[in-house]
Amino acid sequence: MKRFVTEASFWELFPQAAIGIVVAEGMRSAAEVSTEDAAEIEHLLDRANILAERHLTSDTISENAPVKAWREAYRAFKTKKGARCSIENLLKRVLKGNPVGHITPAVDIYNAISLKYALPVGGEDIDAFEGDLRLGITEGGDAFLPLGENEHEDPTLPGELCYRDDAGAVCRCWNWRDGVRTALTDDSKNAFLIIECVEPERVEDCQAAIDELAELVERYLGATIKAKELITSEHREAVIAE
């Protein structure tokens, strides 16, 4: 059995946070998605790039509410210099007139949800996890090979908030950068999808986002949704694989 566990050190920093999770089993590979469905997914992402504009009320990226909330959150723990929440990177592209492009059906789906709701969304391959997945403050030194790299190991810092399992870090600086080891690929079958919210007034948005994410993954990727939960300080862990 594998679990997703949010540690006390996380809740001490963010007692009002909410984390939506979706466990999807038996997803179609990118090659197995029909041409029609792939086209519909691309349309969803194109539409989401447009919908994201409603979250951008200022031409200065840091002055927009979703970005401001996450920059404030990042001040609460140790981060690598220049690290930013994933939603800031997506919204910055929209702000600059450079819409988020198509990658693979699975990634396109969760990027579409991220843009629509202005919430960070990520995905990991459950089969690649070693033991439980945990979110909390680390003592540092957790092994990590960033996506896009093939040689340099970049371990976590003492006091950094990160996702990690028994083999090392899974995602650095909470939701800044994924590692190669557990990243979703075109052939991943079982996915752990996650949506994070640090604004108490937006918990309903987080719930709506995980509902829609689960629906899209089930519809277009043929997945069986094994779990769909909202993790809070009152409900801190969930089973993600038997």
C-alpha positions as CSV (number, residue, x, y, z in Angstrom):
1,M,0.0,0.0,0.0
2,K,1.2,3.5,-0.8
3,R,-0.1,6.6,0.9
4,F,0.0,10.4,0.4
5,V,0.9,11.9,3.8
6,T,1.0,15.6,4.7
7,E,3.3,16.1,7.6
8,A,2.8,18.3,10.7
9,S,5.5,20.6,9.5
10,F,3.4,21.5,6.5
11,W,0.3,22.3,8.5
12,E,2.3,24.4,11.0
13,L,3.1,26.7,8.0
14,F,-0.2,26.5,6.2
15,P,-3.0,25.5,8.5
16,Q,-5.7,26.7,6.1
17,A,-4.4,25.2,3.0
18,A,-6.3,22.6,0.9
19,I,-4.8,20.0,-1.4
20,G,-7.0,18.2,-4.0
21,I,-5.9,14.8,-5.1
22,V,-7.0,12.5,-7.9
23,V,-5.7,8.9,-8.3
24,A,-6.2,7.7,-11.9
25,E,-5.5,4.1,-12.9
26,G,-5.2,2.5,-16.3
27,M,-4.8,5.7,-18.3
28,R,-4.4,5.4,-22.0
29,S,-0.9,6.2,-23.4
30,A,-0.6,9.2,-25.7
31,A,-0.5,6.9,-28.7
32,E,-3.8,5.3,-27.6
33,V,-5.8,8.6,-27.4
34,S,-7.9,8.9,-30.5
35,T,-7.3,11.7,-33.0
36,E,-10.7,13.2,-32.2
37,D,-10.1,13.2,-28.4
38,A,-6.6,14.6,-28.8
39,A,-8.1,17.5,-30.8
40,E,-10.7,18.1,-28.1
41,I,-8.0,18.2,-25.4
42,E,-6.0,20.7,-27.5
43,H,-9.2,22.8,-27.8
44,L,-9.6,22.7,-24.0
45,L,-6.1,23.9,-23.5
46,D,-6.5,26.7,-26.1
47,R,-9.7,27.8,-24.3
48,A,-8.1,27.6,-20.9
49,N,-5.4,30.0,-22.1
50,I,-8.1,32.5,-22.9
51,L,-10.0,31.9,-19.6
52,A,-6.8,32.5,-17.7
53,E,-6.9,36.1,-18.7
54,R,-9.6,36.8,-16.2
55,H,-7.1,36.1,-13.4
56,L,-4.8,38.8,-14.8
57,T,-5.9,42.2,-13.6
58,S,-2.4,43.8,-13.8
59,D,0.3,43.9,-16.4
60,T,2.8,43.3,-13.5
61,I,2.8,39.6,-12.9
62,S,3.5,39.9,-9.1
63,E,0.4,42.1,-8.6
64,N,-2.1,39.5,-9.7
65,A,-3.9,37.8,-6.9
66,P,-3.0,34.2,-7.6
67,V,0.7,35.0,-8.0
68,K,0.7,37.3,-5.0
69,A,-0.7,34.5,-2.8
70,W,1.9,32.0,-3.9
71,R,4.8,34.5,-3.6
72,E,3.7,35.1,0.0
73,A,3.5,31.4,0.6
74,Y,7.0,30.8,-0.7
75,R,8.4,33.2,1.9
76,A,7.4,30.8,4.6
77,F,10.1,28.1,3.8
78,K,13.5,27.8,2.3
79,T,13.6,27.9,-1.5
80,K,16.1,27.7,-4.2
81,K,16.9,31.1,-5.6
82,G,14.5,32.2,-8.3
83,A,12.0,29.4,-7.5
84,R,8.4,30.3,-8.3
85,C,5.1,28.4,-8.1
86,S,4.2,26.6,-11.3
87,I,1.0,28.7,-11.8
88,E,3.1,31.9,-12.0
89,N,5.0,30.4,-14.9
90,L,1.9,29.5,-16.7
91,L,0.2,32.9,-16.1
92,K,3.3,34.7,-17.1
93,R,3.1,33.1,-20.5
94,V,-0.5,34.2,-21.0
95,L,0.3,37.7,-19.8
96,K,3.1,37.9,-22.4
97,G,0.9,36.7,-25.2
98,N,2.7,33.4,-25.4
99,P,0.0,30.8,-24.7
100,V,0.8,27.5,-23.0
101,G,1.3,25.0,-25.9
102,H,0.4,21.4,-26.4
103,I,2.7,18.7,-24.9
104,T,0.9,15.3,-24.3
105,P,-2.8,14.7,-23.7
106,A,-2.3,14.1,-20.0
107,V,-0.2,17.2,-19.4
108,D,-2.5,19.3,-21.6
109,I,-5.5,18.3,-19.4
110,Y,-3.9,19.3,-16.2
111,N,-2.4,22.5,-17.6
112,A,-5.9,23.4,-18.9
113,I,-7.3,23.0,-15.4
114,S,-4.4,24.9,-13.9
115,L,-5.0,27.8,-16.2
116,K,-8.8,27.8,-15.9
117,Y,-8.7,27.9,-12.1
118,A,-5.3,29.7,-11.6
119,L,-4.2,26.9,-9.2
120,P,-1.0,24.9,-9.5
121,V,-1.7,21.4,-10.8
122,G,0.9,18.6,-11.0
123,G,1.1,14.9,-11.9
124,E,3.4,12.0,-10.9
125,D,3.7,8.4,-11.9
126,I,2.5,6.4,-8.9
127,D,4.4,3.3,-10.1
128,A,7.7,5.2,-9.7
129,F,7.1,6.1,-6.0
130,E,9.3,4.3,-3.5
131,G,7.1,3.9,-0.4
132,D,4.7,6.7,0.7
133,L,4.7,10.2,-0.9
134,R,5.1,12.8,1.8
135,L,4.8,16.6,1.9
136,G,6.7,18.4,4.6
137,I,9.8,20.4,5.6
138,T,13.0,18.4,4.9
139,E,16.3,18.4,6.6
140,G,17.9,18.7,3.2
141,G,20.1,16.5,1.1
142,D,17.3,14.6,-0.6
143,A,18.4,13.3,-4.0
144,F,16.9,15.1,-7.0
145,L,17.4,15.1,-10.7
146,P,15.4,17.9,-12.3
147,L,13.3,17.5,-15.4
148,G,15.4,18.6,-18.4
149,E,18.7,17.5,-16.8
150,N,20.5,14.2,-17.2
151,E,23.7,14.5,-15.1
152,H,23.5,17.0,-12.3
153,E,21.9,16.0,-9.1
154,D,20.4,19.0,-7.2
155,P,19.6,17.9,-3.6
156,T,17.0,19.7,-1.4
157,L,17.9,22.5,1.0
158,P,17.5,22.3,4.8
159,G,14.2,23.9,5.7
160,E,12.8,23.4,2.2
161,L,9.2,22.3,1.7
162,C,9.0,19.5,-0.8
163,Y,7.3,16.3,-1.9
164,R,9.5,13.3,-1.3
165,D,9.4,9.5,-1.0
166,D,11.9,6.9,0.3
167,A,14.2,7.5,-2.6
168,G,14.5,11.3,-2.5
169,A,12.7,14.4,-3.6
170,V,9.8,14.2,-6.0
171,C,9.0,17.9,-6.5
172,R,11.2,20.7,-5.2
173,C,10.1,23.9,-3.4
174,W,6.5,22.5,-2.9
175,N,5.4,22.9,-6.6
176,W,8.3,24.5,-8.4
177,R,10.0,21.8,-10.3
178,D,9.4,18.1,-10.9
179,G,12.1,15.4,-11.0
180,V,12.8,12.9,-13.7
181,R,12.3,9.8,-11.6
182,T,8.6,10.1,-11.0
183,A,7.5,12.3,-13.8
184,L,4.5,11.3,-15.9
185,T,5.5,10.0,-19.4
186,D,3.5,9.2,-22.5
187,D,3.3,5.6,-21.3
188,S,2.3,6.2,-17.6
189,K,-0.7,4.2,-16.6
190,N,-1.3,5.2,-13.0
191,A,-1.2,8.9,-12.1
192,F,-1.3,10.9,-8.9
193,L,-2.7,14.3,-9.8
194,I,-2.6,17.1,-7.3
195,I,-4.0,20.7,-7.0
196,E,-2.8,23.0,-4.3
197,C,-4.6,26.0,-2.7
198,V,-3.3,28.4,-0.1
199,E,-6.2,30.9,-0.2
200,P,-8.9,29.7,2.3
201,E,-11.5,31.6,0.3
202,R,-10.7,29.6,-2.8
203,V,-11.2,26.1,-1.4
204,E,-14.5,25.7,-3.4
205,D,-12.5,26.5,-6.5
206,C,-10.0,23.7,-5.6
207,Q,-12.9,21.3,-5.1
208,A,-14.4,22.2,-8.5
209,A,-11.0,21.9,-10.1
210,I,-10.4,18.3,-8.9
211,D,-13.9,17.4,-9.9
212,E,-13.3,18.6,-13.4
213,L,-9.8,17.1,-13.6
214,A,-11.1,13.7,-12.6
215,E,-13.9,13.9,-15.2
216,L,-11.6,14.9,-18.0
217,V,-9.0,12.2,-17.2
218,E,-11.8,9.6,-17.0
219,R,-13.4,10.7,-20.3
220,Y,-10.4,11.3,-22.5
221,L,-7.8,9.0,-21.0
222,G,-10.1,6.1,-20.1
223,A,-8.8,6.1,-16.6
224,T,-10.6,4.6,-13.5
225,I,-10.7,7.2,-10.8
226,K,-9.7,5.3,-7.7
227,A,-9.6,8.3,-5.3
228,K,-10.7,11.9,-5.4
229,E,-10.2,13.7,-2.1
230,L,-9.6,17.1,-0.5
231,I,-6.7,17.0,2.0
232,T,-7.0,19.5,4.8
233,S,-5.7,19.9,8.3
234,E,-8.6,17.7,9.5
235,H,-7.9,15.0,6.9
236,R,-4.2,14.7,6.3
237,E,-3.6,11.6,4.3
238,A,-5.0,9.2,1.7
239,V,-4.3,5.8,0.3
240,I,-3.1,6.2,-3.3
241,A,-2.3,2.6,-4.2
242,E,-3.2,-0.8,-2.7
